Amino acid sequence: MWSLLVSLVLLTAYVSAAFCALRAAQTARTPQGSVAWVMFLLTFPLIAVPAYLFLGQHRFRGYRIARRESERVVEGIKAFAAQARPPAEALRLNVRPFESIAHLPVVRGNTAELLIDGTATFDAIFAAIDAARSYVLVQFYILRDDALGNDLHDRLIAAVERGVTVRVLTDAVGSYHLPESYIQSLIDAGIDMVDPHQQRGPNFRFQLNYRNHRKTVIVDGEVGFIGGHNVGEEYLGKDPKFGHWRDTHLRLTGPAVLQLQLIFVEDWHWARNVEIIDDLNWATRFEKPGVNALIVATGPGDRTETGSMMFFSAIAAAQTRIWIASPYFIPDGDIMTALKHAALRGVDVRVLVPDEIDHKTVWLAAFAYFDELCEAGARVWRYNNGFLHQKVFLIDDRLAAVGTTNLDNRSFRLNFEAMALVFDAGFAAQVETMLRDDFALSHELTRTLDLQPPHIRYGAPLARLLAPIL
């Protein structure tokens, strides 16, 4: 009887492995990935099948793009596109790749204010919430029940008591430790909050590997915020391990806020299967003189590799400079090739990463890419003044972006992300100044991998094997 049971288990495992291997061969992003999964599945089926179910899927096929139910909003945005579109000479580069990825047009008449580090960011967010007249939309990947989280909690309740509608969305994985009492107290106060432990979305059914990594606040459809900050005391630099937390957020007004709002509508629709379009303000005013901007939302629900394509398009557009700040650097082959090619073209390619360790495996894996990049003429800088978490890139003096997308495979293919792209020389100059200040607090990497300490020298190539899921 026991041998029969074992035989049935093995037969089931091998049949499942064969099915998964066929699917991997059909859907893997690269031939190398396909071969790796097929060999792993057929050699170690008992281990590989569960691993493939969790990690092998590269499309979040269950995600229903709510924009299909909000076509009238999109059409409304497109209707004033001719009026809102900046003159071609103001853009100074081809924006069509970014617009195609976003399915939205670049719009003029925005303001974009850099918010450097946590105090500036949350002072601005809290001021906007306190001034809200109609509604507040809040979305963070991580929401903690600490002093900062409680400050947000109290301000949102105060807004509801003034008659403001408040909706809150957070990620089931990022906010896994958020206590039910925190959630319930917001709900009891009249806030429409999606319980991260009960929402539809990537929190069960072998979809834990997908995360909604967006950090968005929208007030009255007039003011929007996007960037790298989550809600937690560490983002104010109060974590004793990390110390100073270097991060960047953006305060927006103008038509780009409606694009940010549309992305929130899509995420809300997925989490709740509820349409809130008619509850929101879709009118806008143009700021003067204003900057040209576009919100690019990417994720595994897209049909193409939009996250990677956004970076590739930016790198390809560069003529003199590509500066990238990211806490994690695990590029795919296309981005690595694009960066090296840009350096070979004579473009000033700089990558700014933290020297402080956040996630050890990710930190180690990055070292496996640096030699190859530097040999092509790029430069790698390591930030020394605490932990660097900002997601920023600067292209020449024509384009600067702030948002949630890290330069790694997880952000490119597994996370739902968003970046605000600003096409303006004045804003680019502000980002340049900010990054120069960061470079001044960093050191340039000069030691190749073979000169690193043993734990880096041997650990980096092994960590790189996990690059597709890091």
C-alpha positions in Angstrom: 0.0 0.0 0.0 2.8 2.4 0.9 4.7 1.7 -2.3 1.5 2.3 -4.3 1.0 5.6 -2.6 4.6 6.7 -3.3 4.2 5.6 -6.9 1.0 7.7 -7.3 2.7 10.8 -5.8 5.7 10.4 -8.1 3.4 9.9 -11.1 1.4 13.0 -10.2 4.6 15.0 -9.7 6.1 14.0 -13.1 2.8 14.6 -14.9 2.6 18.1 -13.3 6.2 18.7 -14.0 5.7 17.8 -17.7 2.8 20.2 -17.9 4.7 23.0 -16.3 7.7 22.3 -18.5 5.6 22.6 -21.6 4.2 25.9 -20.3 7.7 27.2 -19.4 8.9 26.3 -22.9 6.0 28.3 -24.4 6.0 31.4 -22.1 9.5 31.9 -20.6 11.0 35.3 -21.5 14.3 33.9 -22.8 15.5 30.6 -24.3 17.9 30.3 -21.3 15.1 30.7 -18.9 13.0 28.1 -20.7 15.8 25.6 -20.7 16.5 26.2 -17.0 12.9 25.7 -16.0 12.5 22.6 -18.1 15.6 20.9 -16.7 14.7 21.9 -13.1 11.1 20.6 -13.5 12.0 17.3 -15.0 14.9 16.6 -12.7 13.4 17.6 -9.4 9.6 17.6 -9.9 8.7 17.6 -6.2 10.6 20.8 -5.5 10.3 22.4 -8.9 6.6 22.3 -9.5 5.7 24.3 -6.3 8.6 26.7 -7.2 7.3 27.2 -10.7 3.7 27.8 -9.5 5.0 30.6 -7.3 7.9 32.0 -9.3 7.7 30.8 -12.9 4.7 32.8 -14.1 5.7 36.0 -15.8 2.3 37.3 -16.6 -0.4 38.2 -14.0 -3.1 36.9 -16.2 -5.9 37.3 -13.7 -5.4 41.1 -13.6 -8.3 42.7 -15.3 -7.3 46.1 -16.6 -10.0 48.4 -15.3 -9.1 50.9 -17.9 -11.4 48.9 -20.2 -14.2 49.9 -18.0 -13.0 53.6 -17.9 -12.8 54.3 -21.5 -14.8 57.4 -21.2 -12.2 58.8 -18.8 -9.4 57.9 -21.2 -11.3 59.3 -24.1 -11.8 62.5 -22.1 -8.1 62.7 -21.4 -7.4 62.1 -25.1 -10.1 64.7 -26.1 -8.1 67.5 -24.6 -4.8 65.9 -25.7 -4.5 68.3 -28.7 -5.0 71.2 -26.3 -2.8 69.8 -23.6 0.0 68.5 -25.8 3.1 70.6 -25.6 4.8 71.9 -28.8 7.3 69.5 -30.3 10.2 71.9 -29.8 9.5 71.9 -26.0 9.9 68.2 -25.8 13.3 68.0 -27.6 13.1 64.2 -27.9 10.8 61.6 -29.3 8.1 60.8 -26.6 6.2 58.3 -28.6 7.7 55.2 -26.9 6.8 56.5 -23.5 3.2 57.4 -24.6 2.8 54.0 -26.2 3.9 52.3 -23.0 1.6 54.5 -20.9 -1.3 54.5 -23.3 -1.6 58.2 -22.4 -0.2 61.4 -23.9 2.4 63.7 -22.6 0.6 66.8 -21.2 1.7 70.3 -20.6 0.7 72.7 -17.8 1.9 70.8 -14.8 4.0 71.6 -11.7 6.5 69.1 -10.4 8.1 69.8 -7.0 10.9 67.6 -5.8 10.5 66.4 -2.2 13.8 65.3 -0.9 13.7 62.8 2.0 10.9 61.9 4.4 10.3 65.1 6.3 9.7 67.2 3.2 7.6 64.4 1.7 5.2 63.8 4.5 5.0 67.4 5.5 3.7 68.1 2.0 1.4 65.0 1.9 -0.1 65.8 5.3 -0.6 69.4 4.4 -2.5 68.3 1.3 -4.7 65.9 3.3 -5.5 68.5 5.9 -6.6 70.9 3.1 -8.7 68.3 1.3 -12.3 69.4 0.4 -13.8 66.4 -1.4 -11.7 63.2 -1.3 -8.3 61.7 -0.6 -6.9 58.6 -2.4 -4.1 56.8 -0.6 -2.0 53.9 -1.8 1.3 52.7 -0.3 3.2 49.4 -0.6 4.1 49.4 3.0 1.9 50.9 5.7 3.2 50.5 9.3 1.5 50.9 12.7 4.2 53.2 14.1 4.3 56.9 14.9 4.2 58.0 11.2 1.5 55.5 10.4 -0.5 56.7 13.3 -0.1 60.3 12.2 -1.5 59.4 8.8 -4.2 57.4 10.5 -5.3 60.4 12.6 -5.2 62.9 9.7 -7.3 60.6 7.5 -9.9 60.2 10.3 -9.9 64.0 10.8 -10.6 64.4 7.0 -13.6 62.0 7.2 -14.9 64.0 10.1 -14.8 67.1 7.9 -16.9 65.3 5.3 -14.1 64.2 3.0 -14.3 60.8 1.4 -11.1 58.7 2.0 -10.1 55.6 0.2 -7.0 53.6 1.3 -5.3 50.8 -0.6 -2.1 48.9 0.4 -0.3 45.8 -0.6 -1.0 42.4 1.0 2.7 41.4 1.1 4.2 44.8 1.8 1.8 45.5 4.7 1.6 41.9 5.9 2.4 43.0 9.5 -0.2 45.8 9.6 -2.5 44.8 12.5 -6.2 44.2 11.9 -6.9 46.7 14.7 -5.3 49.5 12.6 -7.4 48.6 9.6 -10.6 48.2 11.5 -10.2 51.5 13.3 -10.0 53.3 9.9 -13.0 51.4 8.6 -15.0 52.1 11.8 -14.3 55.8 11.3 -15.9 55.7 7.9 -12.8 55.3 5.7 -13.1 53.0 2.7 -10.1 50.8 3.2 -9.4 47.6 1.3 -8.2 45.1 3.9 -4.9 43.8 2.5 -5.6 40.4 3.9 -8.9 40.0 2.2 -8.6 41.9 -1.1 -8.7 40.4 -4.5 -5.2 40.5 -6.1 -1.8 38.9 -5.8 -2.0 37.6 -2.2 -3.1 34.1 -2.8 -3.5 31.4 -5.5 0.2 31.1 -6.2 0.5 34.9 -6.9 2.4 36.0 -3.8 5.3 36.9 -6.1 3.4 39.8 -7.6 3.3 43.0 -5.6 1.6 46.4 -6.0 4.6 48.6 -5.3 3.0 52.0 -6.1 3.0 54.8 -3.6 0.3 57.4 -4.5 -1.7 60.1 -2.8 -4.2 62.2 -4.6 -6.3 65.0 -3.1 -9.4 66.3 -4.8 -8.1 65.4 -8.3 -5.9 68.5 -8.0 -2.7 67.5 -6.2 -0.9 64.2 -6.6 2.2 62.6 -5.0 4.4 59.8 -6.3 7.8 58.5 -5.3 9.8 56.1 -3.2 8.5 56.7 0.3 6.3 54.2 2.1 4.7 54.9 5.5 7.1 53.9 8.2 9.5 55.5 10.7 12.5 54.3 8.8 11.5 56.6 5.9 12.1 59.5 8.2 15.6 58.2 9.0 14.7 56.9 12.5 15.8 53.3 12.0 18.9 52.8 14.1 20.3 50.3 11.6 20.0 52.4 8.5 20.1 55.9 9.9 19.6 58.5 7.3 17.1 57.3 4.7 17.7 58.9 1.3 14.6 59.0 -0.8 12.7 61.2 -3.2 9.0 61.9 -3.8 7.3 64.3 -6.2 4.3 66.7 -5.7 2.3 67.2 -8.9 -0.5 69.5 -10.0 -2.0 69.9 -13.4 -3.3 67.3 -16.0 -0.7 64.7 -14.9 -2.6 64.3 -11.7 -5.6 62.9 -13.6 -3.3 60.3 -15.1 -2.1 59.3 -11.7 -5.7 59.2 -10.5 -6.7 56.9 -13.4 -4.0 54.4 -12.3 -5.5 54.5 -8.8 -8.9 53.8 -10.3 -7.6 50.7 -12.0 -5.9 49.4 -8.9 -9.1 50.1 -6.8 -11.2 48.3 -9.4 -9.0 45.2 -9.2 -8.9 45.2 -5.4 -12.6 45.8 -5.0 -14.3 45.2 -8.3 -15.9 48.6 -7.8 -15.9 51.4 -10.2 -15.3 54.9 -8.6 -15.0 57.0 -11.8 -18.1 59.0 -11.2 -17.1 59.8 -7.6 -13.9 61.7 -8.7 -13.1 65.0 -10.2 -11.8 64.8 -13.8 -11.6 68.5 -14.5 -8.2 70.1 -14.6 -6.5 73.4 -15.0 -3.2 74.1 -16.7 -0.4 75.6 -14.6 1.6 78.4 -16.2 4.2 78.2 -17.3 4.1 74.6 -16.2 6.2 71.5 -17.3 5.4 68.7 -19.6 4.8 65.4 -17.9 3.5 61.8 -18.3 2.7 59.1 -15.7 3.9 55.7 -16.9 2.3 52.8 -15.1 3.8 49.3 -15.7 3.2 45.8 -14.4 2.8 42.1 -15.0 -0.8 42.7 -16.3 0.6 44.4 -19.4 1.0 42.4 -22.6 4.6 43.6 -23.2 7.6 44.1 -20.9 6.6 47.7 -20.2 8.9 48.3 -17.2 12.0 47.3 -19.1 10.9 49.1 -22.2 10.5 52.3 -20.3 14.1 52.2 -19.2 15.3 51.0 -22.6 13.5 53.9 -24.3 15.1 56.4 -21.9 18.6 55.0 -22.3 18.2 54.9 -26.1 17.2 58.6 -26.1 20.3 59.8 -24.2 22.9 61.8 -26.1 25.1 63.1 -23.3 24.0 61.8 -19.9 22.3 58.9 -18.2 22.2 59.1 -14.4 20.3 56.4 -12.6 19.7 56.2 -8.8 18.2 52.9 -7.6 18.5 50.9 -4.4 18.7 47.7 -6.4 20.7 47.1 -9.6 19.8 43.8 -11.3 19.2 44.7 -14.9 18.0 42.3 -17.5 20.1 41.6 -20.6 18.4 44.3 -22.7 19.0 47.0 -20.2 22.5 45.9 -19.6 23.3 46.0 -23.3 21.6 49.4 -23.7 23.7 50.9 -20.8 26.9 49.5 -22.2 26.1 50.7 -25.7 25.4 54.2 -24.3 28.7 54.2 -22.5 30.5 53.1 -25.7 28.8 56.0 -27.5 30.4 58.4 -25.1 27.3 59.0 -23.0 28.1 59.8 -19.3 26.5 56.7 -17.7 26.4 56.8 -13.9 24.6 54.3 -11.6 24.1 55.3 -8.0 23.4 52.5 -5.5 23.5 52.2 -1.7 26.6 50.9 0.0 24.4 50.0 3.0 22.8 46.5 2.9 19.0 46.3 2.8 18.5 42.8 1.3 21.7 40.8 1.3 21.0 38.7 -1.7 20.0 41.6 -3.9 23.0 43.7 -2.7 25.3 40.8 -3.5 23.9 40.1 -7.0 24.5 43.7 -8.1 28.3 43.2 -7.8 28.0 40.6 -10.6 27.1 43.3 -13.1 29.4 46.1 -12.1 32.6 44.9 -13.8 30.9 44.4 -17.2 29.3 47.8 -17.0 32.5 49.6 -16.0 34.5 47.9 -18.7 32.2 49.6 -21.2 33.0 53.0 -19.7 30.1 53.5 -17.2 30.7 54.5 -13.6 29.2 53.1 -10.4 28.8 55.2 -7.3 28.0 53.8 -3.8 26.1 56.0 -1.4 27.6 56.3 2.0 25.3 58.6 4.0 22.7 56.0 5.2 20.5 54.0 2.9 19.6 55.2 -0.6 16.1 54.2 -1.7 15.2 56.7 -4.3 14.1 55.7 -7.8 15.2 58.4 -10.2 16.8 58.8 -13.6 18.0 61.8 -15.6 18.5 61.8 -19.4 20.6 64.7 -20.7 18.8 67.9 -19.7 15.6 66.9 -21.3 14.0 64.2 -19.2 13.9 63.4 -15.5 11.8 60.7 -13.8 10.8 60.0 -10.2 8.7 57.1 -9.0 8.6 53.6 -7.7 10.5 51.5 -10.3 13.8 50.0 -9.2 16.3 48.9 -11.8 15.7 45.2 -11.3 13.7 42.3 -12.8 11.1 42.4 -10.0 10.2 46.0 -10.8 10.4 45.3 -14.6 8.2 42.2 -14.6 6.7 41.2 -11.2 5.6 44.5 -9.6 3.0 47.0 -10.4 4.9 50.3 -10.6 4.6 53.9 -11.7 7.0 56.7 -12.7 6.4 60.4 -13.3 8.3 61.5 -16.4 9.0 65.2 -16.6 10.2 66.7 -19.9 11.6 70.0 -18.9 15.1 71.5 -18.7 14.5 73.4 -15.5 13.2 70.4 -13.7 16.1 68.3 -15.1 18.5 70.9 -13.6 16.9 70.5 -10.2 17.3 66.7 -10.4 20.9 67.2 -11.5 21.7 69.3 -8.5 20.0 66.8 -6.2 22.0 63.9 -7.7 25.3 65.8 -7.6 24.7 66.3 -3.9 24.2 62.5 -3.6 27.4 61.8 -5.6 29.3 64.1 -3.2 28.2 61.7 -0.4 29.2 58.6 -2.3 32.4 56.9 -3.4 33.1 55.6 -6.9 33.5 51.9 -7.2 37.0 51.1 -8.4 37.7 47.6 -7.2 36.7 44.8 -9.6 34.9 41.7 -8.4 38.1 39.7 -8.1 39.5 42.2 -5.7 36.4 42.2 -3.4 36.3 40.3 -0.1 35.6 36.6 -0.4 31.9 36.8 0.6 31.3 39.3 -2.3 33.7 37.6 -4.8 32.0 34.2 -4.4 28.6 35.3 -3.3 27.8 37.7 -6.1 27.8 35.1 -9.0 25.6 32.8 -6.9 23.2 35.6 -6.0 23.0 36.5 -9.7 21.4 33.1 -10.4 18.3 34.4 -8.6 18.2 37.5 -10.7 14.8 36.7 -12.4 12.9 36.9 -9.1 15.0 39.5 -7.2 
